[in-house]
Amino acid sequence: DFMGKTYDFDDTSKSRIAGMATLAGFAIFQGAQPGDYYWPGGADPFVWIASDNSFVPMDAQTCFLLGQAAAAHERSFIFAARVLKDMVPIPEDFTTNNAYWPGAM
């Protein structure tokens, strides 16, 4: 979830998010302003497609924040996996028990 919307986070989506966040960072460095939805160039405003297939307009700053949120999400799972690897013994249900993973309730 990011700013009230859910986004896909499979391998292809992660790559796309990272790529656009990188471009957004360059655009910010080159002076893209908040509220400018035409920052990547072209005739249409930049939008990202959420999991519900809605189009979410994003200025460069928001797209960059999406990339940062995605990286933090990925990092939290990497560290949770590290904790599991250090357990002796490793719980047999680590793949099915969500309590071991970020966001567990």
Number of C-alpha atoms within 10 A of each C-alpha: 14 12 9 6 12 13 18 14 16 9 9 9 13 15 12 14 23 18 14 18 22 16 17 24 19 15 19 17 10 10 11 19 15 13 13 15 19 18 23 18 10 8 7 10 14 19 15 15 14 15 13 10 10 11 12 12 17 22 23 29 21 18 23 24 17 21 22 15 15 21 14 12 15 14 12 15 15 14 13 13 15 11 12 16 12 9 9 7 8 11 12 8 10 13 10 9 11 12 12 17 18 15 10 8 6
